[in-house]
Amino acid sequence: MRRGPADPREAARRAALNALRRTRRKAERAGVDLSDWEGEFLGSVETRIQTYGRAFGDPEKGAPGQALSALQHRKLKEIAAKASGEAPIPGRRFGHRRPGRSRRPEDSEGGDGQA
């Protein structure tokens, strides 16, 4: 018996729920103590996904058909890295660059990042 085409929103919802549960299990098995904020984050995001199918209300904060916003996904990856024992990279923050730095190497000739 053939199934119809899979619903991409339902697939994204299931994937996000599995990722949240996997991260929580990984932390429990490794004996890593998550902070109160991290535990509350995992619980509240899971509840919102189960209730609404996605964990954010503003459509500009995430891709269409995704269950987690970009920043929620980033935080989930950080918590998963903590659970697996990886050390965070110091000074590396999402979306922040040091002033005067250019993204492209060819623009760095002037040193001020302006062409």
TORBA-671718 format. One record per residue: residue number from 1; chain; x, y, z of N, C-alpha, C in turn; residue in one letter. Coordinates in pm, whole numbers, plus 32768, in hexadecimal, padded with zeros to 4 digits. Example, Ala and Ser with C-alpha at 12.3 -4.5 7.8 and 13.67 -1.06 7.14 Angstrom:
# residues 2
+-----+---+------+------+------+------+------+------+------+------+------+---+
!   k ! c !   nX !   nY !   nZ !  caX !  caY !  caZ !   cX !   cY !   cZ ! r !
+-----+---+------+------+------+------+------+------+------+------+------+---+
!   1 ! A ! 8527 ! 7DC7 ! 830C ! 84CE ! 7E3E ! 830C ! 8528 ! 7EB6 ! 830C ! A !
!   2 ! A ! 8505 ! 7F1F ! 82C4 ! 8557 ! 7F96 ! 82CA ! 850A ! 8003 ! 8313 ! S !
+-----+---+------+------+------+------+------+------+------+------+------+---+
***
This chain:
# residues 115
+-----+---+------+------+------+------+------+------+------+------+------+---+
!   k ! c !   nX !   nY !   nZ !  caX !  caY !  caZ !   cX !   cY !   cZ ! r !
+-----+---+------+------+------+------+------+------+------+------+------+---+
!   1 ! A ! 8054 ! 7F8B ! 8000 ! 8000 ! 8000 ! 8000 ! 8058 ! 807C ! 8000 ! M !
!   2 ! A ! 803C ! 80D8 ! 7FA9 ! 808B ! 8152 ! 7F9E ! 8051 ! 81BF ! 7FF5 ! R !
!   3 ! A ! 80AA ! 8208 ! 802F ! 8081 ! 827D ! 807D ! 807F ! 82F6 ! 8021 ! R !
!   4 ! A ! 8036 ! 835A ! 8049 ! 8036 ! 83D7 ! 8000 ! 80B6 ! 8423 ! 801D ! G !
!   5 ! A ! 80C8 ! 8495 ! 7FDE ! 8141 ! 84E4 ! 7FF8 ! 8145 ! 8510 ! 808A ! P !
!   6 ! A ! 81BC ! 850D ! 80C2 ! 81CD ! 8533 ! 814D ! 81B7 ! 85C9 ! 815E ! A !
!   7 ! A ! 8179 ! 85EC ! 81CE ! 8162 ! 8678 ! 81ED ! 81E4 ! 86B2 ! 8225 ! D !
!   8 ! A ! 8221 ! 8716 ! 81E3 ! 82A1 ! 874A ! 8211 ! 8299 ! 878B ! 829C ! P !
!   9 ! A ! 8228 ! 87C8 ! 82BE ! 821C ! 8805 ! 8342 ! 8218 ! 879A ! 83B0 ! R !
!  10 ! A ! 81D1 ! 872E ! 8395 ! 81CA ! 86C0 ! 83F5 ! 8254 ! 8680 ! 8405 ! E !
!  11 ! A ! 829C ! 8671 ! 8397 ! 8323 ! 8638 ! 839E ! 8380 ! 8692 ! 83EE ! A !
!  12 ! A ! 8376 ! 8716 ! 83DB ! 83C9 ! 8775 ! 8426 ! 83A5 ! 8772 ! 84BA ! A !
!  13 ! A ! 8324 ! 8764 ! 84D7 ! 82F7 ! 875C ! 8562 ! 8330 ! 86DF ! 85A6 ! R !
!  14 ! A ! 8326 ! 866E ! 8563 ! 835C ! 85F2 ! 859B ! 83F3 ! 85F9 ! 85AD ! R !
!  15 ! A ! 8438 ! 8633 ! 854B ! 84CA ! 863E ! 8553 ! 84F4 ! 8696 ! 85C8 ! A !
!  16 ! A ! 84AD ! 8705 ! 85DD ! 84CE ! 875F ! 864B ! 84B3 ! 871D ! 86D2 ! A !
!  17 ! A ! 8442 ! 86D7 ! 86DE ! 8423 ! 8691 ! 875A ! 848B ! 8625 ! 8777 ! L !
!  18 ! A ! 84B3 ! 85DB ! 8711 ! 8519 ! 8573 ! 8723 ! 859E ! 85B1 ! 874D ! N !
!  19 ! A ! 85C3 ! 8622 ! 8712 ! 8641 ! 8664 ! 8735 ! 863E ! 8694 ! 87C7 ! A !
!  20 ! A ! 85CD ! 86CB ! 87F3 ! 85C1 ! 86F8 ! 887E ! 85CD ! 8682 ! 88DE ! L !
!  21 ! A ! 8586 ! 8616 ! 88BF ! 858B ! 85A0 ! 8917 ! 8615 ! 8560 ! 8916 ! R !
!  22 ! A ! 8654 ! 855B ! 88A2 ! 86DA ! 8522 ! 8896 ! 873F ! 8573 ! 88E9 ! R !
!  23 ! A ! 8734 ! 85F6 ! 88E4 ! 878F ! 864D ! 8930 ! 877C ! 8639 ! 89C6 ! T !
!  24 ! A ! 86FF ! 8632 ! 89F3 ! 86E3 ! 861D ! 8A81 ! 8718 ! 8595 ! 8AAF ! R !
!  25 ! A ! 8701 ! 852C ! 8A5F ! 8733 ! 84A6 ! 8A81 ! 87CB ! 84A2 ! 8A86 ! R !
!  26 ! A ! 880A ! 84E5 ! 8A25 ! 889C ! 84E7 ! 8A20 ! 88D5 ! 8528 ! 8A9E ! K !
!  27 ! A ! 8896 ! 8594 ! 8ACB ! 88C5 ! 85D8 ! 8B44 ! 88B1 ! 8580 ! 8BBF ! A !
!  28 ! A ! 8840 ! 853A ! 8BC6 ! 8825 ! 84E3 ! 8C39 ! 8887 ! 846E ! 8C3D ! E !
!  29 ! A ! 88A1 ! 8431 ! 8BCB ! 88FC ! 83BE ! 8BC5 ! 898C ! 83E5 ! 8BE5 ! R !
!  30 ! A ! 89B4 ! 845C ! 8BBA ! 8A3D ! 848A ! 8BD2 ! 8A4D ! 84C1 ! 8C5F ! A !
!  31 ! A ! 89DF ! 84D6 ! 8CA6 ! 89E8 ! 850C ! 8D2D ! 8A04 ! 85A1 ! 8D2F ! G !
!  32 ! A ! 89E9 ! 85E5 ! 8CC1 ! 89FF ! 8676 ! 8CB8 ! 8988 ! 86BD ! 8CF6 ! V !
!  33 ! A ! 89A3 ! 8717 ! 8D52 ! 8938 ! 8765 ! 8D8F ! 891A ! 87DD ! 8D38 ! D !
!  34 ! A ! 88A0 ! 87DF ! 8D03 ! 8875 ! 8854 ! 8CB6 ! 8848 ! 88BF ! 8D18 ! L !
!  35 ! A ! 885E ! 893C ! 8CF3 ! 8831 ! 89A9 ! 8D48 ! 8798 ! 89AB ! 8D4A ! S !
!  36 ! A ! 8761 ! 89F4 ! 8DAA ! 86CF ! 8A00 ! 8DB2 ! 8698 ! 8A39 ! 8D30 ! D !
!  37 ! A ! 86DE ! 8A9D ! 8CFA ! 86B1 ! 8ADC ! 8C7F ! 86B0 ! 8A79 ! 8C0B ! W !
!  38 ! A ! 8717 ! 8A28 ! 8C00 ! 871F ! 89C7 ! 8B92 ! 86B2 ! 895D ! 8B9C ! E !
!  39 ! A ! 8698 ! 892D ! 8C16 ! 862D ! 88CC ! 8C29 ! 85A5 ! 8906 ! 8C09 ! G !
!  40 ! A ! 8590 ! 8981 ! 8C35 ! 8511 ! 89C6 ! 8C19 ! 8503 ! 89E1 ! 8B84 ! E !
!  41 ! A ! 8571 ! 8A05 ! 8B42 ! 856F ! 8A1E ! 8AB1 ! 8543 ! 89A0 ! 8A67 ! F !
!  42 ! A ! 8582 ! 892E ! 8A87 ! 8560 ! 88B1 ! 8A43 ! 84CD ! 888D ! 8A5A ! L !
!  43 ! A ! 849E ! 889D ! 8AD5 ! 8413 ! 887C ! 8AF4 ! 83AF ! 88D8 ! 8AB1 ! G !
!  44 ! A ! 83CA ! 8959 ! 8AB3 ! 8369 ! 89B8 ! 8A7A ! 8365 ! 89AD ! 89E1 ! S !
!  45 ! A ! 83D9 ! 8998 ! 89A4 ! 83DB ! 898A ! 8911 ! 8390 ! 890A ! 88E9 ! V !
!  46 ! A ! 83A5 ! 889F ! 8934 ! 8360 ! 8821 ! 8915 ! 82C9 ! 8832 ! 8923 ! E !
!  47 ! A ! 829C ! 8877 ! 898B ! 820D ! 888E ! 899F ! 81D2 ! 88E0 ! 892E ! T !
!  48 ! A ! 8219 ! 894A ! 8904 ! 81E5 ! 899F ! 8898 ! 81DE ! 8953 ! 8814 ! R !
!  49 ! A ! 8240 ! 88FE ! 87FA ! 823D ! 88B1 ! 877E ! 81C9 ! 884E ! 8780 ! I !
!  50 ! A ! 81B2 ! 880D ! 87F2 ! 8143 ! 87AE ! 87FB ! 80BD ! 87F5 ! 87EE ! Q !
!  51 ! A ! 80B2 ! 886E ! 8825 ! 8034 ! 88B7 ! 8823 ! 8019 ! 88F9 ! 879D ! T !
!  52 ! A ! 807D ! 8941 ! 8769 ! 8067 ! 8995 ! 86F2 ! 80AA ! 8960 ! 8674 ! Y !
!  53 ! A ! 8101 ! 88FE ! 8680 ! 8147 ! 88CB ! 860B ! 81C9 ! 8914 ! 85EE ! G !
!  54 ! A ! 81DF ! 8981 ! 8632 ! 825C ! 89CD ! 8627 ! 8273 ! 8A18 ! 86A8 ! R !
!  55 ! A ! 82EE ! 8A42 ! 86C0 ! 8310 ! 8A7C ! 8741 ! 8322 ! 8B13 ! 873C ! A !
!  56 ! A ! 82FC ! 8B52 ! 86CE ! 8309 ! 8BE3 ! 86C5 ! 8291 ! 8C1B ! 867C ! F !
!  57 ! A ! 826E ! 8C96 ! 869C ! 81F7 ! 8CD1 ! 8661 ! 8213 ! 8D2B ! 85EA ! G !
!  58 ! A ! 8284 ! 8D6E ! 85EA ! 82A6 ! 8DCC ! 8580 ! 82DF ! 8D80 ! 8509 ! D !
!  59 ! A ! 829C ! 8D81 ! 8495 ! 82CC ! 8D35 ! 8422 ! 8353 ! 8D65 ! 83EB ! P !
!  60 ! A ! 837D ! 8DDE ! 840F ! 83FD ! 8E11 ! 83DF ! 8473 ! 8DD7 ! 842D ! E !
!  61 ! A ! 8458 ! 8D94 ! 849D ! 84C4 ! 8D5F ! 84F0 ! 84EF ! 8CD3 ! 84C9 ! K !
!  62 ! A ! 84A9 ! 8C97 ! 846D ! 84CE ! 8C11 ! 8442 ! 84A1 ! 8BF7 ! 83B4 ! G !
!  63 ! A ! 84D6 ! 8B8E ! 837C ! 84B4 ! 8B6B ! 82F3 ! 8426 ! 8B32 ! 82EE ! A !
!  64 ! A ! 83E1 ! 8B46 ! 827F ! 835B ! 8B0C ! 8273 ! 8361 ! 8A74 ! 827D ! P !
!  65 ! A ! 8305 ! 8A3B ! 82C8 ! 8300 ! 89AC ! 82D7 ! 835D ! 8974 ! 8340 ! G !
!  66 ! A ! 83A7 ! 89C9 ! 8385 ! 8401 ! 899C ! 83EF ! 83BD ! 89AB ! 8477 ! Q !
!  67 ! A ! 83E0 ! 8953 ! 84D5 ! 83A2 ! 8956 ! 8559 ! 83EF ! 89AC ! 85BC ! A !
!  68 ! A ! 8471 ! 89C3 ! 85A2 ! 84C4 ! 8A14 ! 85FB ! 84F4 ! 8A91 ! 85B1 ! L !
!  69 ! A ! 84FE ! 8B00 ! 85F9 ! 8539 ! 8B77 ! 85BE ! 85D0 ! 8B63 ! 85B4 ! S !
!  70 ! A ! 8612 ! 8BBB ! 856F ! 86A3 ! 8BAF ! 855D ! 86EC ! 8BB4 ! 85E4 ! A !
!  71 ! A ! 86C4 ! 8C0F ! 863B ! 8707 ! 8C1B ! 86BC ! 86E6 ! 8BA6 ! 871A ! L !
!  72 ! A ! 866B ! 8B73 ! 8711 ! 8648 ! 8AFE ! 8761 ! 869B ! 8A86 ! 8734 ! Q !
!  73 ! A ! 86AD ! 8A79 ! 86B2 ! 86FF ! 8A0C ! 867D ! 878F ! 8A19 ! 86AC ! H !
!  74 ! A ! 87C1 ! 8A93 ! 86AC ! 884A ! 8AAD ! 86D9 ! 885B ! 8A89 ! 876D ! R !
!  75 ! A ! 87FB ! 8AB1 ! 87C1 ! 8802 ! 8A91 ! 8850 ! 87F9 ! 89FB ! 8866 ! K !
!  76 ! A ! 87A6 ! 89B7 ! 8819 ! 879B ! 8926 ! 8825 ! 8820 ! 88E3 ! 8804 ! L !
!  77 ! A ! 8865 ! 8915 ! 879E ! 88E9 ! 88E0 ! 877B ! 894E ! 88FA ! 87EB ! K !
!  78 ! A ! 8947 ! 896F ! 882B ! 89A2 ! 898E ! 8899 ! 8989 ! 8932 ! 8910 ! E !
!  79 ! A ! 890A ! 8917 ! 8930 ! 88E9 ! 88BE ! 899F ! 8916 ! 8830 ! 897E ! I !
!  80 ! A ! 8903 ! 8806 ! 8901 ! 892F ! 8780 ! 88D7 ! 89C6 ! 8774 ! 88E1 ! A !
!  81 ! A ! 8A0F ! 87DD ! 88BD ! 8AA1 ! 87DA ! 88C7 ! 8ACC ! 87D1 ! 8959 ! A !
!  82 ! A ! 8A87 ! 8819 ! 89B1 ! 8AA5 ! 8812 ! 8A40 ! 8A8A ! 8785 ! 8A75 ! K !
!  83 ! A ! 8A1D ! 8747 ! 8A46 ! 89FA ! 86C1 ! 8A74 ! 8A5F ! 8659 ! 8A45 ! A !
!  84 ! A ! 8A9B ! 866F ! 89D1 ! 8AFC ! 860F ! 899D ! 8B89 ! 862C ! 89D1 ! S !
!  85 ! A ! 8B9A ! 8696 ! 8A20 ! 8C1A ! 86B2 ! 8A5E ! 8C76 ! 8709 ! 8A0C ! G !
!  86 ! A ! 8C46 ! 8741 ! 89A0 ! 8C99 ! 879A ! 894F ! 8CA5 ! 8821 ! 8995 ! E !
!  87 ! A ! 8D1C ! 8858 ! 8992 ! 8D33 ! 88DB ! 89D0 ! 8D02 ! 8948 ! 8971 ! A !
!  88 ! A ! 8CBD ! 89AD ! 89A5 ! 8C92 ! 8A1B ! 894F ! 8D0A ! 8A6A ! 891E ! P !
!  89 ! A ! 8CFD ! 8AA1 ! 88A9 ! 8D68 ! 8AF2 ! 8870 ! 8D61 ! 8B7C ! 88B0 ! I !
!  90 ! A ! 8DC9 ! 8BA8 ! 88F8 ! 8DC2 ! 8C2A ! 893C ! 8DC2 ! 8C9D ! 88D9 ! P !
!  91 ! A ! 8D71 ! 8D01 ! 88F7 ! 8D6F ! 8D79 ! 88A5 ! 8D22 ! 8D6B ! 8823 ! G !
!  92 ! A ! 8CEB ! 8CF9 ! 8806 ! 8CA2 ! 8CE8 ! 8789 ! 8C0D ! 8CF1 ! 87A7 ! R !
!  93 ! A ! 8BD1 ! 8D58 ! 8773 ! 8B43 ! 8D6D ! 8789 ! 8AFC ! 8D75 ! 8704 ! R !
!  94 ! A ! 8A83 ! 8D44 ! 8702 ! 8A33 ! 8D40 ! 8689 ! 8A0E ! 8DCD ! 865E ! F !
!  95 ! A ! 8A30 ! 8DF0 ! 85E2 ! 8A06 ! 8E6F ! 85AB ! 8A5B ! 8EE7 ! 85D0 ! G !
!  96 ! A ! 8AC7 ! 8ED3 ! 8619 ! 8B1A ! 8F43 ! 8642 ! 8BA4 ! 8F37 ! 8603 ! H !
!  97 ! A ! 8BD2 ! 8FA3 ! 85CA ! 8C5A ! 8FA6 ! 8593 ! 8CA6 ! 9016 ! 85D9 ! R !
!  98 ! A ! 8D26 ! 9008 ! 85DA ! 8D77 ! 9074 ! 8611 ! 8D78 ! 90E9 ! 85B1 ! R !
!  99 ! A ! 8D75 ! 9164 ! 85E3 ! 8D75 ! 91D8 ! 8589 ! 8DF6 ! 91DD ! 8537 ! P !
! 100 ! A ! 8DE7 ! 9209 ! 84BD ! 8E5C ! 9217 ! 8466 ! 8E7F ! 9199 ! 841B ! G !
! 101 ! A ! 8E36 ! 912E ! 8433 ! 8E50 ! 90B1 ! 83ED ! 8DF2 ! 90A5 ! 8376 ! R !
! 102 ! A ! 8E27 ! 9074 ! 830A ! 8DD7 ! 9061 ! 8292 ! 8DBC ! 8FCD ! 8280 ! S !
! 103 ! A ! 8D4E ! 8FAE ! 8241 ! 8D2E ! 8F22 ! 8225 ! 8D7F ! 8EED ! 81B1 ! R !
! 104 ! A ! 8D9A ! 8F42 ! 8151 ! 8DE2 ! 8F16 ! 80D9 ! 8E74 ! 8F41 ! 80E1 ! R !
! 105 ! A ! 8ED0 ! 8EE7 ! 80BF ! 8F5E ! 8F09 ! 80CB ! 8F89 ! 8F79 ! 806C ! P !
! 106 ! A ! 8F47 ! 8F87 ! 7FF8 ! 8F72 ! 8FEE ! 7F9A ! 8F51 ! 907B ! 7FCA ! E !
! 107 ! A ! 8EF3 ! 9087 ! 8029 ! 8ED1 ! 9109 ! 805F ! 8F2F ! 9134 ! 80D0 ! D !
! 108 ! A ! 8F83 ! 90DE ! 80FF ! 8FD6 ! 90FD ! 8173 ! 9054 ! 914E ! 814F ! S !
! 109 ! A ! 9063 ! 9179 ! 80D2 ! 90D9 ! 91C4 ! 80AA ! 90DE ! 924B ! 80F0 ! E !
! 110 ! A ! 9069 ! 928C ! 80FF ! 9067 ! 9310 ! 813D ! 906D ! 930A ! 81D3 ! G !
! 111 ! A ! 9048 ! 9299 ! 820F ! 904F ! 928A ! 829F ! 8FD3 ! 92BB ! 82E8 ! G !
! 112 ! A ! 8F82 ! 9313 ! 82A8 ! 8F0D ! 9344 ! 82ED ! 8E8D ! 92FE ! 82C1 ! D !
! 113 ! A ! 8E97 ! 929E ! 8264 ! 8E25 ! 924F ! 823A ! 8DCF ! 9293 ! 81D3 ! G !
! 114 ! A ! 8DF7 ! 930A ! 81A5 ! 8DA8 ! 9350 ! 8140 ! 8DF3 ! 9352 ! 80BE ! Q !
! 115 ! A ! 8DAB ! 9341 ! 8050 ! 8DEC ! 9340 ! 7FCD ! 8DE8 ! 93C8 ! 7F8D ! A !
+-----+---+------+------+------+------+------+------+------+------+------+---+
***
